[in-house]
Amino acid sequence: MLLPVVLMLAHTMLSVGFGADGATLRPASRPQAPSSPQGLGPEPPLAVVSAGEPAPNFSYQGTDGHWRGLRDLTDKGAVLLAFAPREHNLIRLQREREALLDLGVIPVALVELRPGSARSLVRRLGLTYTVLSDPRCVIASQFNVVDPITQSAVPSWFIVDRRGRVRALRRGSLPVSGYPTVAARALGLPLPGATLPSHR
């Protein structure tokens, strides 16, 4: 009972953050809050996100100044969300980016860094996929990946399909077997490099 109260208090105290590309993250509102900008609808309440359920449609402001949400990404394909990745995870995700895109999966990393630090990290590592800055764990809290003691995001991943449903997730660690394999299994796609039987 204490955890939901702590999360709700922390949730209401959050201020606006910025994405790695200069995007501004909009903090989640309470369930009765009015719609977010550009008609994206109200921010989702803090509820446990499980496989098979809709993913929270978090909002962020793009570099063009327009408000965007997770649904803007899922309109382009399934999405892999990687929370609290370390540098070696970011580098591996960059190496596996093309294989993910070949599967129709858009990689998105969420880092607990201030916007300037996140931009520097993206440049230094040569990352060419979406990296969102979530220094106050606004998005992480919506996906229930914030440690209640440290108030920091824990390494976690979610595969969200084009309909916005969570197909697979793991809290507490990032994939060991490689991102494309995890995504393919979650979405019911052939494993990368698998040979499909030919019909003769």
SEDRENKE-736144 format. One record per residue (C-alpha): residue in one letter; y, z, x. Coordinates in steps of 0.02 Angstrom, whole numbers, plus 50000, padded with zeros to 5 digits. Each point is the difference from the previous one (the first is absolute). Layout:
# SEDRENKE-736144
@residuo->A	yy->Y	zz->Z	xx->X
...
***
This chain:
# SEDRENKE-736144
@residuo->M	yy->50000	zz->50000	xx->50000
@residuo->L	yy->50116	zz->50037	xx->50146
@residuo->L	yy->49977	zz->49826	xx->50077
@residuo->P	yy->50072	zz->49903	xx->49851
@residuo->V	yy->50149	zz->50120	xx->49995
@residuo->V	yy->50029	zz->49982	xx->50187
@residuo->L	yy->49984	zz->49811	xx->49988
@residuo->M	yy->50118	zz->49990	xx->49852
@residuo->L	yy->50130	zz->50109	xx->50089
@residuo->A	yy->49986	zz->49897	xx->50158
@residuo->H	yy->50004	zz->49842	xx->49895
@residuo->T	yy->50163	zz->50046	xx->49913
@residuo->M	yy->50085	zz->50048	xx->50164
@residuo->L	yy->49971	zz->49831	xx->50083
@residuo->S	yy->50146	zz->49888	xx->50042
@residuo->V	yy->50008	zz->49812	xx->50024
@residuo->G	yy->49916	zz->49929	xx->50157
@residuo->F	yy->49999	zz->49825	xx->50073
@residuo->G	yy->49865	zz->49872	xx->50038
@residuo->A	yy->49964	zz->49938	xx->50176
@residuo->D	yy->50088	zz->49837	xx->49957
@residuo->G	yy->50154	zz->50091	xx->49938
@residuo->A	yy->49928	zz->50021	xx->49825
@residuo->T	yy->50050	zz->50156	xx->49905
@residuo->L	yy->49859	zz->50098	xx->49920
@residuo->R	yy->50040	zz->50072	xx->49830
@residuo->P	yy->49932	zz->50176	xx->49977
@residuo->A	yy->49880	zz->50023	xx->49857
@residuo->S	yy->50074	zz->50075	xx->49843
@residuo->R	yy->49926	zz->50123	xx->49878
@residuo->P	yy->49898	zz->49919	xx->49861
@residuo->Q	yy->50142	zz->50011	xx->49874
@residuo->A	yy->50122	zz->49917	xx->50121
@residuo->P	yy->50088	zz->49840	xx->49945
@residuo->S	yy->49944	zz->49831	xx->50060
@residuo->S	yy->50029	zz->49955	xx->50181
@residuo->P	yy->50120	zz->49859	xx->50048
@residuo->Q	yy->49960	zz->49821	xx->49956
@residuo->G	yy->49888	zz->50051	xx->49855
@residuo->L	yy->49852	zz->50055	xx->50106
@residuo->G	yy->49965	zz->50141	xx->49876
@residuo->P	yy->49991	zz->50187	xx->50029
@residuo->E	yy->49925	zz->50064	xx->50160
@residuo->P	yy->49824	zz->50066	xx->49976
@residuo->P	yy->49968	zz->50187	xx->49984
@residuo->L	yy->49907	zz->50094	xx->50135
@residuo->A	yy->49819	zz->49980	xx->49947
@residuo->V	yy->49843	zz->49981	xx->50103
@residuo->V	yy->49974	zz->49816	xx->50040
@residuo->S	yy->49816	zz->49950	xx->49992
@residuo->A	yy->49900	zz->49840	xx->50017
@residuo->G	yy->50007	zz->49895	xx->49842
@residuo->E	yy->50169	zz->50069	xx->49946
@residuo->P	yy->50169	zz->49915	xx->50009
@residuo->A	yy->50091	zz->50027	xx->50165
@residuo->P	yy->50173	zz->50079	xx->49991
@residuo->N	yy->50129	zz->49861	xx->49996
@residuo->F	yy->50115	zz->50077	xx->50129
@residuo->S	yy->50174	zz->49926	xx->50020
@residuo->Y	yy->50095	zz->49951	xx->50155
@residuo->Q	yy->50158	zz->49901	xx->50032
@residuo->G	yy->49972	zz->49841	xx->50098
@residuo->T	yy->50111	zz->49934	xx->50138
@residuo->D	yy->50080	zz->49885	xx->49871
@residuo->G	yy->50058	zz->50152	xx->49901
@residuo->H	yy->49881	zz->49970	xx->49854
@residuo->W	yy->49884	zz->50135	xx->49940
@residuo->R	yy->49816	zz->49960	xx->50023
@residuo->G	yy->49839	zz->50087	xx->49954
@residuo->L	yy->49817	zz->49994	xx->50044
@residuo->R	yy->49977	zz->49871	xx->49862
@residuo->D	yy->50110	zz->49880	xx->50096
@residuo->L	yy->49871	zz->50007	xx->50139
@residuo->T	yy->49848	zz->49989	xx->49886
@residuo->D	yy->50075	zz->49843	xx->49922
@residuo->K	yy->49964	zz->49920	xx->50169
@residuo->G	yy->49825	zz->50071	xx->50026
@residuo->A	yy->49900	zz->50158	xx->50018
@residuo->V	yy->50083	zz->50133	xx->50109
@residuo->L	yy->49935	zz->50114	xx->50136
@residuo->L	yy->50108	zz->50156	xx->50013
@residuo->A	yy->49977	zz->50095	xx->50164
@residuo->F	yy->50085	zz->50170	xx->49999
@residuo->A	yy->50045	zz->50099	xx->50158
@residuo->P	yy->49926	zz->49877	xx->50125
@residuo->R	yy->50011	zz->50038	xx->50185
@residuo->E	yy->50056	zz->49866	xx->50122
@residuo->H	yy->49822	zz->49944	xx->50038
@residuo->N	yy->49969	zz->49979	xx->49812
@residuo->L	yy->50158	zz->49894	xx->49984
@residuo->I	yy->49946	zz->49891	xx->50146
@residuo->R	yy->49826	zz->49976	xx->49927
@residuo->L	yy->50076	zz->49958	xx->49831
@residuo->Q	yy->50107	zz->49868	xx->50086
@residuo->R	yy->49845	zz->49926	xx->50085
@residuo->E	yy->49910	zz->49995	xx->49832
@residuo->R	yy->50150	zz->49937	xx->49900
@residuo->E	yy->49944	zz->49818	xx->49994
@residuo->A	yy->49824	zz->50046	xx->49944
@residuo->L	yy->50075	zz->50107	xx->49861
@residuo->L	yy->50116	zz->49860	xx->49945
@residuo->D	yy->49850	zz->49880	xx->49999
@residuo->L	yy->49921	zz->50120	xx->49874
@residuo->G	yy->50160	zz->50000	xx->49896
@residuo->V	yy->50044	zz->50178	xx->50053
@residuo->I	yy->50176	zz->50049	xx->50050
@residuo->P	yy->50006	zz->50139	xx->50130
@residuo->V	yy->50134	zz->50134	xx->49977
@residuo->A	yy->50019	zz->50150	xx->50115
@residuo->L	yy->50099	zz->50154	xx->49949
@residuo->V	yy->50067	zz->50102	xx->50144
@residuo->E	yy->50082	zz->50170	xx->49997
@residuo->L	yy->50146	zz->49946	xx->50108
@residuo->R	yy->50185	zz->49981	xx->49970
@residuo->P	yy->50053	zz->49819	xx->49970
@residuo->G	yy->50072	zz->49970	xx->50173
@residuo->S	yy->49846	zz->50071	xx->50085
@residuo->A	yy->49886	zz->49898	xx->49888
@residuo->R	yy->50096	zz->49839	xx->50040
@residuo->S	yy->49988	zz->50040	xx->50186
@residuo->L	yy->49813	zz->50029	xx->49984
@residuo->V	yy->49977	zz->49834	xx->49908
@residuo->R	yy->50095	zz->49907	xx->50137
@residuo->R	yy->49915	zz->50091	xx->50144
@residuo->L	yy->49824	zz->49967	xx->49933
@residuo->G	yy->50041	zz->49823	xx->49938
@residuo->L	yy->49941	zz->50036	xx->49823
@residuo->T	yy->50014	zz->49856	xx->49877
@residuo->Y	yy->49941	zz->50084	xx->49841
@residuo->T	yy->50093	zz->50113	xx->49879
@residuo->V	yy->50039	zz->50173	xx->50067
@residuo->L	yy->50089	zz->50121	xx->49884
@residuo->S	yy->50089	zz->50155	xx->50063
@residuo->D	yy->49952	zz->50153	xx->49897
@residuo->P	yy->50079	zz->50144	xx->50099
@residuo->R	yy->50002	zz->50120	xx->49854
@residuo->C	yy->49828	zz->49949	xx->49934
@residuo->V	yy->50072	zz->49934	xx->49837
@residuo->I	yy->49865	zz->49867	xx->49983
@residuo->A	yy->49865	zz->50104	xx->50083
@residuo->S	yy->50024	zz->50137	xx->49870
@residuo->Q	yy->49972	zz->49873	xx->49860
@residuo->F	yy->49831	zz->49957	xx->50078
@residuo->N	yy->49955	zz->50184	xx->50029
@residuo->V	yy->49988	zz->49984	xx->50189
@residuo->V	yy->50122	zz->50139	xx->50049
@residuo->D	yy->49927	zz->50154	xx->50083
@residuo->P	yy->50064	zz->50149	xx->49898
@residuo->I	yy->50020	zz->50108	xx->50155
@residuo->T	yy->50083	zz->49880	xx->50122
@residuo->Q	yy->50085	zz->49893	xx->49865
@residuo->S	yy->49953	zz->49848	xx->50106
@residuo->A	yy->49898	zz->49850	xx->49946
@residuo->V	yy->49820	zz->49998	xx->50058
@residuo->P	yy->49919	zz->49837	xx->50059
@residuo->S	yy->49934	zz->49915	xx->49843
@residuo->W	yy->49972	zz->49827	xx->49930
@residuo->F	yy->49997	zz->49918	xx->49829
@residuo->I	yy->49946	zz->49826	xx->49946
@residuo->V	yy->50097	zz->49945	xx->49847
@residuo->D	yy->49947	zz->49841	xx->49909
@residuo->R	yy->50116	zz->49870	xx->49924
@residuo->R	yy->49995	zz->50090	xx->49833
@residuo->G	yy->50070	zz->50156	xx->50083
@residuo->R	yy->49838	zz->50100	xx->49992
@residuo->V	yy->49936	zz->50105	xx->50145
@residuo->R	yy->49833	zz->49923	xx->50049
@residuo->A	yy->49960	zz->50117	xx->50146
@residuo->L	yy->50083	zz->50139	xx->50095
@residuo->R	yy->49972	zz->50132	xx->50131
@residuo->R	yy->50110	zz->50150	xx->50032
@residuo->G	yy->49996	zz->50082	xx->50171
@residuo->S	yy->49958	zz->49851	xx->50111
@residuo->L	yy->50030	zz->49815	xx->50025
@residuo->P	yy->49859	zz->49871	xx->50004
@residuo->V	yy->49875	zz->50010	xx->50141
@residuo->S	yy->49911	zz->49836	xx->49965
@residuo->G	yy->50156	zz->49891	xx->49997
@residuo->Y	yy->50126	zz->49964	xx->49864
@residuo->P	yy->49931	zz->49828	xx->49946
@residuo->T	yy->49825	zz->50072	xx->49974
@residuo->V	yy->50068	zz->50145	xx->49897
@residuo->A	yy->50108	zz->49882	xx->49896
@residuo->A	yy->49859	zz->49875	xx->49971
@residuo->R	yy->49879	zz->50135	xx->49943
@residuo->A	yy->50130	zz->50079	xx->49885
@residuo->L	yy->50045	zz->49834	xx->49919
@residuo->G	yy->49822	zz->49932	xx->49989
@residuo->L	yy->50037	zz->49857	xx->50121
@residuo->P	yy->49884	zz->49928	xx->50134
@residuo->L	yy->50012	zz->50098	xx->50161
@residuo->P	yy->50105	zz->49916	xx->50135
@residuo->G	yy->49890	zz->49887	xx->50106
@residuo->A	yy->49858	zz->50003	xx->49873
@residuo->T	yy->49910	zz->49837	xx->49972
@residuo->L	yy->49985	zz->49953	xx->49819
@residuo->P	yy->49837	zz->49920	xx->49944
@residuo->S	yy->50011	zz->49814	xx->49972
@residuo->H	yy->49930	zz->49920	xx->49844
@residuo->R	yy->49889	zz->49851	xx->50034
***
